[in-house]
Amino acid sequence: MYAEIVAKAASLFEQSHDGGRFHVLFWDCGTLGKIEKRVLEMLQAKKLKIHLVSEILTDCGKSLDAYIVSPHDFHPNKLAHEKIARYVVTHILG
């Protein structure tokens, strides 16, 4: 269902923004469980433009702690957001 919702959002965005392109930033830093792997496969099957965060934060596999709030909270921290934002500006918007 999640992949269907994202694909529909992409379709609606691209229909309402002439020339606009919908992009997905997929957090794949750290270990991916079966569910996350399946979600990524389903998003890829929808032919969405996907950017893997591990390709943006290229050292996140070895230095995950540098990019998360804490060992108990795997949400991206300020540094992660800054680097991802730079990537978006340079590679998607630029």
C-alpha positions as CSV (number, residue, x, y, z in Angstrom):
1,M,0.0,0.0,0.0
2,Y,2.9,2.4,0.8
3,A,4.4,2.1,-2.6
4,E,1.0,2.7,-4.2
5,I,0.5,5.9,-2.1
6,V,4.0,7.2,-3.1
7,A,3.4,6.4,-6.7
8,K,0.1,8.2,-6.7
9,A,1.7,11.2,-5.0
10,A,4.3,11.2,-7.7
11,S,1.7,11.0,-10.4
12,L,-0.4,13.9,-8.9
13,F,2.7,16.0,-8.4
14,E,3.9,15.6,-12.0
15,Q,0.5,16.2,-13.4
16,S,0.1,19.5,-11.4
17,H,3.7,20.7,-11.9
18,D,4.4,21.0,-15.6
19,G,7.9,19.7,-16.1
20,G,8.3,18.8,-12.5
21,R,9.8,15.5,-11.5
22,F,9.0,13.6,-8.2
23,H,12.0,12.2,-6.4
24,V,12.2,9.8,-3.5
25,L,15.1,9.9,-1.0
26,F,15.3,6.5,0.6
27,W,17.1,6.1,3.8
28,D,19.1,2.9,3.5
29,C,21.9,3.7,6.0
30,G,22.5,1.0,8.6
31,T,20.9,-2.4,8.1
32,L,17.8,-2.9,6.1
33,G,15.3,-5.4,7.4
34,K,13.1,-7.5,5.2
35,I,10.3,-4.9,5.2
36,E,12.6,-2.0,4.2
37,K,14.1,-4.1,1.4
38,R,10.7,-5.1,0.1
39,V,9.5,-1.4,0.2
40,L,12.5,-0.4,-1.8
41,E,11.8,-3.2,-4.3
42,M,8.2,-2.1,-4.6
43,L,9.2,1.6,-5.1
44,Q,11.7,0.6,-7.8
45,A,9.0,-1.5,-9.5
46,K,6.9,1.7,-9.8
47,K,9.8,3.3,-11.8
48,L,10.1,6.1,-9.4
49,K,13.2,8.3,-9.3
50,I,14.9,7.0,-6.2
51,H,18.0,8.4,-4.5
52,L,19.6,6.1,-1.9
53,V,20.8,8.1,1.1
54,S,23.8,5.7,1.3
55,E,25.0,7.2,-2.0
56,I,24.7,10.7,-0.5
57,L,26.1,10.0,2.9
58,T,28.7,7.6,1.5
59,D,30.3,6.8,4.8
60,C,27.0,6.1,6.7
61,G,27.6,2.4,6.5
62,K,30.7,2.7,8.7
63,S,29.8,5.9,10.5
64,L,26.1,5.7,11.1
65,D,26.3,7.4,14.5
66,A,27.6,10.6,12.8
67,Y,24.2,10.9,11.0
68,I,21.6,9.9,13.5
69,V,20.1,11.6,16.5
70,S,21.3,8.9,18.9
71,P,21.8,5.1,19.1
72,H,18.2,4.9,20.3
73,D,16.8,7.3,17.7
74,F,17.7,6.5,14.1
75,H,16.2,9.7,12.7
76,P,18.7,11.8,10.7
77,N,20.5,14.5,12.6
78,K,21.4,18.1,11.6
79,L,24.6,16.9,9.7
80,A,22.6,14.4,7.7
81,H,20.0,16.9,6.8
82,E,22.6,19.4,5.7
83,K,24.4,17.0,3.5
84,I,21.2,15.7,2.0
85,A,20.0,19.2,1.4
86,R,23.2,20.0,-0.4
87,Y,22.8,16.9,-2.6
88,V,19.2,17.9,-3.4
89,V,20.2,21.4,-4.4
90,T,23.2,20.2,-6.5
91,H,21.9,17.0,-8.1
92,I,18.2,17.4,-8.2
93,L,17.4,21.1,-8.4
94,G,20.6,22.2,-10.0
